[in-house]
């Protein structure tokens, strides 16, 4: 089972190295990792996805809480969350397949962000299921390059 953990940290040099090293020393494989500054430039939010059950999640959270620069750790897997990932995928095209690919990306709310003589680059955002579905549909056309951002997530707001 995938666990999505949000970690609020001080935005300082070496924090990412120390935390990723913690995972390596404990033999936890990071499936996805995104890091960026928050609304406060002195803080960064890390979204970490790992495979494991609730016990693994608890162990990871305990280890993260011990770290000096870690301010808050939340297992987002326990609540409803908003999850997004972005991909850029360069696909082979010819005069026949170009219109097919143009129509294919529309239901995914994806967009073509670069056009070349023999390829197009598509940008898409969504959850893992949506991203994987788009990739599978594009494979028969010939994927030349693919880049994924990794998961970023926030807990959903509570209804009032």
Z-matrix of the N, CA and C atoms (Angstrom, degrees):
N
C 1 1.456
C 2 1.524 1 109.38
N 3 1.314 2 116.00 1 136.09
C 4 1.464 3 120.25 2 178.42
C 5 1.518 4 110.31 3 -81.08
N 6 1.336 5 115.16 4 136.61
C 7 1.454 6 122.03 5 176.47
C 8 1.520 7 107.94 6 -116.31
N 9 1.332 8 116.76 7 131.47
C 10 1.457 9 122.09 8 178.67
C 11 1.520 10 108.00 9 -109.21
N 12 1.330 11 115.47 10 118.31
C 13 1.462 12 121.53 11 -175.40
C 14 1.525 13 109.30 12 -118.08
N 15 1.325 14 115.99 13 129.39
C 16 1.461 15 122.38 14 177.10
C 17 1.521 16 108.04 15 -102.07
N 18 1.335 17 115.62 16 131.07
C 19 1.457 18 120.56 17 -178.37
C 20 1.531 19 108.33 18 -127.92
N 21 1.312 20 116.55 19 121.52
C 22 1.463 21 122.28 20 175.95
C 23 1.523 22 107.02 21 -95.38
N 24 1.338 23 116.16 22 123.23
C 25 1.466 24 120.93 23 -174.92
C 26 1.518 25 110.93 24 -131.34
N 27 1.329 26 115.95 25 160.53
C 28 1.458 27 120.51 26 170.33
C 29 1.520 28 107.97 27 -65.37
N 30 1.314 29 116.58 28 137.04
C 31 1.454 30 121.72 29 179.76
C 32 1.529 31 108.23 30 -83.72
N 33 1.333 32 115.12 31 81.14
C 34 1.460 33 119.59 32 -178.47
C 35 1.519 34 110.59 33 -137.02
N 36 1.305 35 114.66 34 161.19
C 37 1.457 36 122.35 35 -176.55
C 38 1.531 37 111.68 36 -60.93
N 39 1.336 38 116.45 37 133.64
C 40 1.455 39 121.82 38 174.06
C 41 1.511 40 116.28 39 90.86
N 42 1.333 41 118.69 40 -8.95
C 43 1.465 42 121.02 41 -177.61
C 44 1.526 43 110.83 42 -62.32
N 45 1.315 44 117.39 43 -47.02
C 46 1.464 45 120.85 44 -179.47
C 47 1.526 46 110.81 45 -60.97
N 48 1.304 47 117.62 46 -42.65
C 49 1.468 48 121.59 47 179.60
C 50 1.517 49 111.03 48 -62.17
N 51 1.328 50 117.14 49 -45.49
C 52 1.466 51 120.50 50 -179.42
C 53 1.520 52 111.85 51 -63.97
N 54 1.331 53 116.65 52 -42.30
C 55 1.458 54 119.12 53 -177.54
C 56 1.528 55 112.00 54 -72.87
N 57 1.332 56 118.11 55 -39.76
C 58 1.465 57 118.95 56 178.08
C 59 1.527 58 110.01 57 -67.85
N 60 1.336 59 117.22 58 -33.57
C 61 1.459 60 121.19 59 174.80
C 62 1.520 61 112.11 60 -63.29
N 63 1.319 62 116.62 61 -36.78
C 64 1.462 63 121.73 62 177.00
C 65 1.527 64 110.26 63 -59.17
N 66 1.326 65 116.23 64 -43.89
C 67 1.462 66 120.77 65 179.20
C 68 1.530 67 110.43 66 -64.67
N 69 1.315 68 116.94 67 -42.51
C 70 1.464 69 121.16 68 -178.92
C 71 1.523 70 110.98 69 -63.89
N 72 1.329 71 117.07 70 -44.10
C 73 1.473 72 120.68 71 -179.50
C 74 1.520 73 111.94 72 -62.73
N 75 1.319 74 117.42 73 -30.20
C 76 1.465 75 121.56 74 -179.12
C 77 1.534 76 111.94 75 -93.65
N 78 1.336 77 116.63 76 3.11
C 79 1.485 78 123.37 77 179.37
C 80 1.530 79 112.67 78 62.54
N 81 1.330 80 116.41 79 33.96
C 82 1.455 81 121.18 80 172.74
C 83 1.519 82 107.57 81 -95.21
N 84 1.308 83 117.03 82 126.24
C 85 1.458 84 120.95 83 178.81
C 86 1.521 85 109.61 84 -87.92
N 87 1.317 86 116.73 85 124.48
C 88 1.459 87 121.55 86 176.43
C 89 1.522 88 107.32 87 -83.47
N 90 1.324 89 116.12 88 117.67
C 91 1.458 90 121.08 89 179.35
C 92 1.521 91 111.57 90 -81.23
N 93 1.325 92 116.04 91 -34.78
C 94 1.460 93 121.54 92 179.39
C 95 1.518 94 108.36 93 -151.58
N 96 1.342 95 114.94 94 142.52
C 97 1.459 96 120.22 95 -179.86
C 98 1.522 97 108.45 96 -146.35
N 99 1.315 98 116.87 97 122.40
C 100 1.462 99 121.11 98 173.10
C 101 1.523 100 108.07 99 -127.21
N 102 1.325 101 115.39 100 145.70
C 103 1.457 102 121.13 101 -178.80
C 104 1.517 103 108.26 102 -141.27
N 105 1.317 104 116.19 103 136.96
C 106 1.456 105 120.61 104 174.85
C 107 1.506 106 110.65 105 -162.72
N 108 1.330 107 115.48 106 159.95
C 109 1.464 108 119.64 107 179.12
C 110 1.524 109 109.90 108 -68.20
N 111 1.304 110 115.57 109 157.15
C 112 1.462 111 122.18 110 -179.96
C 113 1.524 112 109.43 111 -100.97
N 114 1.325 113 115.71 112 -165.89
C 115 1.459 114 120.57 113 176.05
C 116 1.522 115 111.18 114 -63.40
N 117 1.342 116 116.71 115 -21.18
C 118 1.459 117 123.46 116 174.47
C 119 1.537 118 107.29 117 -104.21
N 120 1.333 119 119.03 118 113.15
C 121 1.468 120 120.86 119 -175.66
C 122 1.528 121 114.89 120 -61.09
N 123 1.324 122 117.97 121 -13.58
C 124 1.462 123 119.93 122 178.71
C 125 1.531 124 111.92 123 -84.92
N 126 1.348 125 116.42 124 -4.67
C 127 1.464 126 121.43 125 -178.84
C 128 1.526 127 111.21 126 -122.51
N 129 1.324 128 115.60 127 149.19
C 130 1.464 129 121.92 128 173.48
C 131 1.523 130 108.66 129 -124.76
N 132 1.330 131 115.23 130 150.63
C 133 1.463 132 121.07 131 174.83
C 134 1.517 133 107.57 132 -111.53
N 135 1.326 134 114.64 133 128.51
C 136 1.462 135 121.59 134 175.18
C 137 1.524 136 107.41 135 -107.46
N 138 1.322 137 116.24 136 133.97
C 139 1.458 138 120.78 137 172.46
C 140 1.518 139 105.68 138 -114.69
N 141 1.328 140 115.32 139 118.17
C 142 1.459 141 121.99 140 -175.00
C 143 1.525 142 108.76 141 -118.40
N 144 1.325 143 116.46 142 128.80
C 145 1.466 144 121.39 143 176.30
C 146 1.517 145 107.75 144 -113.31
N 147 1.332 146 115.87 145 126.29
C 148 1.467 147 122.27 146 177.68
C 149 1.524 148 108.98 147 -131.94
N 150 1.312 149 115.81 148 156.18
C 151 1.456 150 120.56 149 172.72
C 152 1.512 151 108.58 150 -88.89
N 153 1.324 152 116.63 151 134.86
C 154 1.462 153 119.96 152 178.02
C 155 1.508 154 111.36 153 160.44
N 156 1.308 155 114.27 154 166.26
C 157 1.460 156 120.28 155 179.43
C 158 1.532 157 109.65 156 -89.69
N 159 1.319 158 115.50 157 -170.70
C 160 1.470 159 120.68 158 -177.81
C 161 1.536 160 111.40 159 -63.27
N 162 1.327 161 116.89 160 -33.95
C 163 1.468 162 121.20 161 179.10
C 164 1.527 163 110.74 162 -63.69
N 165 1.330 164 115.73 163 -43.59
C 166 1.470 165 120.49 164 178.22
C 167 1.529 166 109.73 165 -62.83
N 168 1.326 167 115.62 166 -43.92
C 169 1.459 168 120.49 167 179.22
C 170 1.525 169 111.02 168 -59.54
N 171 1.323 170 117.26 169 -44.95
C 172 1.467 171 121.17 170 179.19
C 173 1.518 172 111.22 171 -61.24
N 174 1.333 173 116.84 172 -42.20
C 175 1.460 174 121.07 173 -179.94
C 176 1.530 175 110.71 174 -63.75
N 177 1.326 176 116.52 175 -44.21
C 178 1.467 177 121.05 176 178.52
C 179 1.526 178 110.00 177 -61.59
N 180 1.329 179 116.50 178 -46.42
C 181 1.466 180 120.33 179 -178.20
C 182 1.531 181 111.26 180 -62.39
N 183 1.332 182 117.87 181 -40.53
C 184 1.465 183 120.69 182 177.97
C 185 1.523 184 111.11 183 -61.91
N 186 1.337 185 116.32 184 -42.71
C 187 1.457 186 120.35 185 179.62
C 188 1.531 187 111.29 186 -65.95
N 189 1.325 188 116.26 187 -39.89
C 190 1.470 189 120.18 188 179.58
C 191 1.525 190 111.33 189 -65.75
N 192 1.331 191 117.07 190 -40.25
C 193 1.469 192 121.09 191 179.93
C 194 1.523 193 112.09 192 -60.52
N 195 1.323 194 118.51 193 -26.16
C 196 1.466 195 122.68 194 -178.58
C 197 1.528 196 112.35 195 -75.95
N 198 1.316 197 117.35 196 -15.34
C 199 1.459 198 121.26 197 -175.07
C 200 1.525 199 111.00 198 -77.86
N 201 1.322 200 116.27 199 140.26
C 202 1.469 201 122.87 200 -174.32
C 203 1.531 202 112.83 201 -59.80
N 204 1.311 203 117.89 202 -47.50
C 205 1.462 204 121.11 203 -173.87
C 206 1.536 205 114.08 204 -83.67
N 207 1.320 206 117.98 205 -0.74
C 208 1.463 207 121.18 206 -179.50
C 209 1.521 208 109.28 207 -86.15
N 210 1.329 209 115.98 208 124.31
C 211 1.464 210 121.02 209 -178.52
C 212 1.525 211 112.89 210 -100.84
N 213 1.346 212 116.50 211 -35.07
C 214 1.464 213 119.64 212 -177.48
C 215 1.522 214 108.73 213 -153.79
N 216 1.341 215 115.64 214 138.05
C 217 1.458 216 121.93 215 178.14
C 218 1.523 217 107.86 216 -127.93
N 219 1.339 218 116.45 217 129.25
C 220 1.457 219 121.32 218 -178.50
C 221 1.521 220 109.48 219 -133.97
N 222 1.334 221 116.04 220 129.83
C 223 1.466 222 120.13 221 172.75
C 224 1.520 223 106.49 222 -87.10
N 225 1.321 224 116.36 223 102.87
C 226 1.460 225 121.29 224 -177.96
C 227 1.522 226 112.37 225 -72.35
N 228 1.320 227 117.32 226 -15.03
C 229 1.460 228 121.74 227 -178.20
C 230 1.526 229 111.87 228 -64.34
N 231 1.313 230 116.19 229 -22.62
C 232 1.461 231 120.92 230 -176.77
C 233 1.532 232 113.18 231 -78.20
N 234 1.309 233 117.63 232 -22.29
C 235 1.462 234 121.92 233 -176.91
C 236 1.519 235 109.83 234 -122.02
N 237 1.318 236 115.25 235 175.64
C 238 1.456 237 119.46 236 174.08
C 239 1.519 238 108.17 237 -72.49
N 240 1.326 239 115.32 238 139.23
C 241 1.457 240 118.87 239 -177.63
C 242 1.516 241 110.41 240 -140.76
N 243 1.311 242 114.09 241 160.83
C 244 1.461 243 122.17 242 173.57
C 245 1.522 244 105.21 243 -100.93
N 246 1.328 245 115.65 244 122.95
C 247 1.459 246 121.37 245 -176.11
C 248 1.517 247 108.61 246 -123.85
N 249 1.325 248 116.55 247 131.81
C 250 1.466 249 121.47 248 177.56
C 251 1.512 250 109.86 249 -139.81
N 252 1.309 251 113.53 250 149.50
C 253 1.453 252 122.58 251 173.33
C 254 1.514 253 105.83 252 -141.26
N 255 1.325 254 116.76 253 150.38
C 256 1.450 255 119.89 254 177.06
C 257 1.523 256 109.13 255 -118.62
N 258 1.342 257 115.46 256 144.05
C 259 1.457 258 119.69 257 172.86
C 260 1.521 259 109.48 258 -128.31
N 261 1.306 260 114.53 259 150.61
C 262 1.458 261 123.40 260 165.89
C 263 1.513 262 104.32 261 -118.86
N 264 1.322 263 116.55 262 126.10
C 265 1.458 264 119.92 263 -178.44
C 266 1.525 265 109.48 264 -133.36
N 267 1.329 266 114.72 265 124.01
C 268 1.465 267 120.85 266 178.78
C 269 1.525 268 107.43 267 -95.96
N 270 1.341 269 115.83 268 124.10
C 271 1.459 270 122.30 269 -173.66
C 272 1.523 271 109.44 270 -121.18
N 273 1.325 272 115.55 271 139.80
C 274 1.470 273 120.87 272 175.55
C 275 1.521 274 109.91 273 -67.71
N 276 1.335 275 116.35 274 139.36
C 277 1.469 276 120.90 275 176.29
C 278 1.525 277 109.46 276 -138.74
N 279 1.312 278 113.73 277 159.42
C 280 1.463 279 121.50 278 168.39
C 281 1.519 280 106.13 279 -137.39
N 282 1.312 281 118.26 280 -176.04
C 283 1.468 282 119.86 281 -175.49
C 284 1.530 283 111.89 282 -63.28
N 285 1.335 284 117.94 283 -24.62
C 286 1.465 285 121.19 284 179.28
C 287 1.530 286 112.27 285 -81.78
N 288 1.328 287 116.39 286 -42.86
C 289 1.467 288 119.65 287 -172.97
C 290 1.526 289 113.93 288 -85.03
N 291 1.329 290 117.78 289 -18.70
C 292 1.469 291 120.32 290 -179.12
C 293 1.533 292 112.33 291 -55.73
N 294 1.358 293 120.32 292 -49.27
C 295 1.475 294 119.35 293 178.58
C 296 1.535 295 112.61 294 -65.59
N 297 1.326 296 116.98 295 -33.76
C 298 1.473 297 120.24 296 178.28
C 299 1.529 298 110.33 297 -61.21
N 300 1.325 299 115.66 298 -46.22
C 301 1.465 300 120.03 299 -179.11
C 302 1.527 301 110.44 300 -66.98
N 303 1.330 302 117.29 301 -38.85
C 304 1.471 303 120.06 302 176.11
C 305 1.521 304 111.27 303 -56.01
N 306 1.325 305 117.59 304 -42.88
C 307 1.467 306 121.50 305 179.84
C 308 1.524 307 111.77 306 -75.31
N 309 1.315 308 117.03 307 -31.02
C 310 1.463 309 121.79 308 -178.33
C 311 1.523 310 112.36 309 -65.24
N 312 1.321 311 118.10 310 -36.95
C 313 1.461 312 120.92 311 -174.42
C 314 1.533 313 113.43 312 -78.82
N 315 1.319 314 117.36 313 -19.49
C 316 1.474 315 121.23 314 -176.02
C 317 1.529 316 113.41 315 -57.28
N 318 1.349 317 120.25 316 -50.24
C 319 1.472 318 118.72 317 -179.03
C 320 1.531 319 113.82 318 -62.82
N 321 1.323 320 117.23 319 -20.14
C 322 1.460 321 121.74 320 179.98
C 323 1.531 322 112.11 321 -89.37
N 324 1.316 323 116.44 322 0.51
C 325 1.462 324 122.64 323 -175.12
C 326 1.528 325 110.59 324 53.92
N 327 1.315 326 114.57 325 33.61
C 328 1.460 327 121.15 326 177.30
C 329 1.516 328 107.77 327 -90.85
N 330 1.316 329 115.74 328 167.62
C 331 1.456 330 118.73 329 178.85
C 332 1.520 331 110.29 330 -139.12
N 333 1.316 332 114.44 331 151.23
C 334 1.448 333 120.53 332 175.84
C 335 1.524 334 106.44 333 -88.54
N 336 1.336 335 115.64 334 119.77
C 337 1.464 336 120.65 335 -173.88
C 338 1.525 337 112.95 336 -107.77
N 339 1.342 338 116.76 337 -7.89
C 340 1.459 339 120.15 338 176.78
C 341 1.524 340 108.28 339 -154.63
N 342 1.317 341 115.42 340 138.96
C 343 1.459 342 121.23 341 -179.35
C 344 1.523 343 108.18 342 -126.52
N 345 1.322 344 114.79 343 128.47
C 346 1.457 345 120.77 344 175.38
C 347 1.514 346 109.74 345 -123.34
N 348 1.310 347 116.00 346 179.16
C 349 1.459 348 121.37 347 -178.93
C 350 1.531 349 111.47 348 -62.02
N 351 1.342 350 116.67 349 -43.09
C 352 1.456 351 119.96 350 -176.57
C 353 1.532 352 113.73 351 -123.22
N 354 1.342 353 116.78 352 17.46
C 355 1.464 354 119.43 353 177.92
C 356 1.527 355 110.89 354 -157.25
N 357 1.326 356 115.06 355 159.30
C 358 1.465 357 122.49 356 169.68
C 359 1.517 358 107.32 357 -130.35
N 360 1.325 359 116.39 358 150.00
C 361 1.460 360 120.91 359 175.61
C 362 1.518 361 108.03 360 -112.04
N 363 1.321 362 114.78 361 128.24
C 364 1.458 363 122.97 362 -175.77
C 365 1.518 364 109.06 363 -110.99
N 366 1.326 365 115.13 364 137.83
C 367 1.465 366 121.92 365 175.07
C 368 1.511 367 107.54 366 -112.13
N 369 1.335 368 116.75 367 133.61
C 370 1.463 369 120.69 368 177.58
C 371 1.519 370 109.41 369 -144.14
N 372 1.335 371 115.65 370 147.84
C 373 1.462 372 121.50 371 173.87
C 374 1.514 373 108.18 372 -128.00
N 375 1.326 374 114.95 373 152.45
C 376 1.458 375 119.42 374 177.81
C 377 1.509 376 110.36 375 161.86
N 378 1.328 377 114.62 376 -171.93
C 379 1.461 378 119.04 377 176.70
C 380 1.526 379 109.14 378 -81.17
N 381 1.313 380 116.29 379 173.54
C 382 1.457 381 122.32 380 -175.11
C 383 1.531 382 112.14 381 -56.79
N 384 1.315 383 116.58 382 -41.30
C 385 1.473 384 121.38 383 -178.70
C 386 1.534 385 111.29 384 -61.54
N 387 1.310 386 116.58 385 -45.29
C 388 1.465 387 121.36 386 179.85
C 389 1.530 388 110.92 387 -65.59
N 390 1.315 389 116.92 388 -44.55
C 391 1.461 390 121.59 389 -179.25
C 392 1.531 391 110.05 390 -62.37
N 393 1.322 392 116.79 391 -46.35
C 394 1.469 393 120.77 392 -179.93
C 395 1.523 394 111.47 393 -62.99
N 396 1.334 395 117.14 394 -39.22
C 397 1.467 396 120.81 395 179.28
C 398 1.526 397 110.91 396 -62.96
N 399 1.323 398 116.86 397 -43.06
C 400 1.463 399 120.22 398 178.70
C 401 1.525 400 110.97 399 -64.21
N 402 1.303 401 117.29 400 -43.69
C 403 1.467 402 121.03 401 179.18
C 404 1.529 403 110.43 402 -59.14
N 405 1.317 404 116.35 403 -44.94
C 406 1.472 405 120.24 404 -179.83
C 407 1.532 406 111.56 405 -61.56
N 408 1.326 407 117.28 406 -38.93
C 409 1.469 408 120.38 407 178.78
C 410 1.529 409 112.24 408 -70.38
N 411 1.327 410 117.05 409 -28.19
C 412 1.465 411 120.27 410 -178.84
C 413 1.529 412 113.30 411 -85.54
N 414 1.327 413 117.78 412 -20.65
C 415 1.465 414 121.08 413 -177.24
C 416 1.532 415 113.93 414 -53.37
N 417 1.330 416 119.53 415 -44.05
C 418 1.469 417 118.76 416 -178.57
C 419 1.530 418 114.05 417 -61.49
N 420 1.328 419 117.60 418 -22.16
C 421 1.461 420 120.81 419 179.61
C 422 1.527 421 111.90 420 -81.56
N 423 1.315 422 116.15 421 -19.02
C 424 1.457 423 121.24 422 -179.87
C 425 1.513 424 112.31 423 100.27
N 426 1.315 425 116.18 424 96.99
C 427 1.466 426 121.12 425 177.23
C 428 1.521 427 108.34 426 -81.35
N 429 1.331 428 115.81 427 120.37
C 430 1.466 429 121.40 428 179.69
C 431 1.528 430 111.25 429 -85.88
N 432 1.331 431 116.04 430 -42.87
C 433 1.464 432 122.22 431 179.94
C 434 1.514 433 108.72 432 -148.28
N 435 1.342 434 115.25 433 151.35
C 436 1.452 435 120.58 434 178.62
C 437 1.522 436 108.38 435 -146.15
N 438 1.321 437 116.78 436 132.88
C 439 1.469 438 122.13 437 175.39
C 440 1.524 439 108.13 438 -131.26
N 441 1.335 440 116.03 439 132.94
C 442 1.462 441 122.12 440 178.97
C 443 1.521 442 109.14 441 -119.95
N 444 1.334 443 115.58 442 143.03
C 445 1.463 444 119.37 443 -179.56
C 446 1.512 445 112.97 444 -80.33
N 447 1.300 446 117.66 445 -26.44
C 448 1.451 447 120.48 446 -169.15
C 449 1.516 448 108.27 447 94.57
N 450 1.303 449 115.75 448 167.65
C 451 1.459 450 122.54 449 -174.02
C 452 1.524 451 110.85 450 -78.39
N 453 1.314 452 115.81 451 138.30
C 454 1.458 453 121.51 452 166.41
C 455 1.522 454 106.08 453 -126.35
N 456 1.318 455 117.46 454 141.86
C 457 1.456 456 120.28 455 -172.58
C 458 1.522 457 112.14 456 -150.58
N 459 1.315 458 114.43 457 153.19
C 460 1.471 459 122.81 458 172.90
C 461 1.527 460 107.40 459 -138.71
N 462 1.313 461 116.06 460 150.33
C 463 1.463 462 120.39 461 174.27
C 464 1.524 463 108.46 462 -67.56
N 465 1.320 464 115.81 463 143.91
C 466 1.461 465 120.11 464 177.00
C 467 1.527 466 109.20 465 -69.51
N 468 1.333 467 115.78 466 150.49
C 469 1.457 468 121.30 467 176.37
C 470 1.521 469 109.02 468 -69.60
N 471 1.308 470 115.49 469 147.13
C 472 1.475 471 121.34 470 178.27
C 473 1.521 472 108.89 471 -76.51
N 474 1.334 473 116.81 472 136.49
C 475 1.464 474 121.40 473 176.65
C 476 1.529 475 108.85 474 -70.15
N 477 1.320 476 115.37 475 143.65
C 478 1.469 477 118.61 476 -178.53
C 479 1.487 478 111.38 477 -99.06
